[in-house]
Amino acid sequence: MPASAYLAGPMIAILTIAVLAVVLHRGLQRDAETPVPLAPSPALDDYGLLASAAVVRTLADAALIREHLHSVGIRATLATAPDGRIRVLVFADEVNRARRVVGETR
């Protein structure tokens, strides 16, 4: 038997191991590069149980509106929207009353 017949088996084994190593390396590398899925971004005015009573540009204006709403018995909080404006948020069942109070002060 020629010497090349004895080399064919080990060469096939080495080639198979090399191909498996490359496939595994690329497979594991893709997992590291795959970004973590993000939660869907909410709409601009989606604050769960809260709704926007007013939208202003400065934090000072928003604080004044919030304090005025507190003075008439409406609980309010502030949130910065993705567009940079400040939203005065109240519970949904008080939003119409809060908008009327805010509208009267303007």
C-alpha positions as CSV (number, residue, x, y, z in Angstrom):
1,M,0.0,0.0,0.0
2,P,1.3,3.4,-0.8
3,A,2.1,5.9,1.9
4,S,-0.5,8.3,0.8
5,A,-3.2,5.8,1.8
6,Y,-2.1,6.0,5.4
7,L,-2.2,9.9,5.3
8,A,-5.7,10.1,3.9
9,G,-7.5,9.1,7.2
10,P,-5.6,11.6,9.5
11,M,-5.9,14.4,6.9
12,I,-9.7,13.9,6.7
13,A,-9.9,13.9,10.5
14,I,-7.8,17.1,10.7
15,L,-9.9,18.8,8.0
16,T,-13.1,17.8,9.7
17,I,-11.9,19.2,13.1
18,A,-10.8,22.4,11.4
19,V,-14.2,22.9,9.8
20,L,-16.1,22.2,13.0
21,A,-13.8,24.6,14.9
22,V,-14.6,27.4,12.3
23,V,-18.3,26.7,12.4
24,L,-18.4,26.7,16.2
25,H,-16.3,29.8,16.5
26,R,-18.6,31.7,14.1
27,G,-21.7,30.4,15.9
28,L,-20.5,31.5,19.3
29,Q,-19.3,34.8,17.9
30,R,-22.8,35.6,16.5
31,D,-24.4,35.1,19.9
32,A,-22.1,37.8,21.4
33,E,-22.9,40.2,18.5
34,T,-26.7,39.7,18.6
35,P,-28.2,42.6,20.3
36,V,-30.6,42.1,23.2
37,P,-34.2,42.6,22.0
38,L,-35.5,45.9,23.4
39,A,-39.0,46.4,24.6
40,P,-41.2,48.3,22.1
41,S,-41.0,52.0,22.6
42,P,-44.2,53.5,23.9
43,A,-46.1,56.2,22.1
44,L,-45.2,59.8,23.1
45,D,-48.3,60.2,25.3
46,D,-48.4,56.7,26.8
47,Y,-47.9,57.0,30.6
48,G,-50.1,54.1,31.7
49,L,-52.8,55.3,34.1
50,L,-51.7,58.9,33.7
51,A,-52.6,61.4,31.0
52,S,-51.2,64.8,30.0
53,A,-53.0,67.7,31.4
54,A,-50.5,70.2,30.0
55,V,-47.3,70.3,27.9
56,V,-44.8,73.1,28.5
57,R,-41.2,73.8,27.5
58,T,-39.6,74.7,30.8
59,L,-39.4,72.9,34.2
60,A,-40.4,76.1,36.0
61,D,-43.7,76.4,34.1
62,A,-44.4,72.8,34.7
63,A,-43.7,73.2,38.5
64,L,-46.1,76.2,38.6
65,I,-48.9,74.2,36.9
66,R,-48.3,71.2,39.2
67,E,-48.5,73.4,42.3
68,H,-51.7,75.1,41.1
69,L,-53.2,71.7,40.4
70,H,-52.2,70.5,43.9
71,S,-53.9,73.6,45.4
72,V,-57.2,72.6,43.9
73,G,-56.9,69.0,45.0
74,I,-55.6,67.3,41.8
75,R,-52.6,65.1,42.2
76,A,-50.0,65.7,39.5
77,T,-46.5,64.7,38.5
78,L,-44.0,65.7,35.8
79,A,-42.4,63.7,33.0
80,T,-39.9,64.7,30.4
81,A,-41.0,63.5,27.0
82,P,-38.6,62.3,24.3
83,D,-39.0,65.5,22.4
84,G,-37.7,67.4,25.5
85,R,-40.9,69.1,26.6
86,I,-42.2,68.7,30.1
87,R,-45.6,67.0,30.6
88,V,-47.8,67.6,33.6
89,L,-49.5,64.2,34.2
90,V,-52.6,63.5,36.2
91,F,-54.8,60.4,36.6
92,A,-57.1,59.8,33.7
93,D,-60.3,60.3,35.6
94,E,-59.1,63.9,36.6
95,V,-57.7,64.9,33.2
96,N,-60.7,66.9,32.0
97,R,-60.9,68.9,35.3
98,A,-57.2,69.5,35.3
99,R,-57.2,70.8,31.7
100,R,-60.0,73.2,32.6
101,V,-58.0,74.4,35.6
102,V,-54.9,74.8,33.5
103,G,-56.8,76.6,30.8
104,E,-58.3,79.1,33.3
105,T,-54.9,80.1,34.5
106,R,-53.5,81.0,31.1
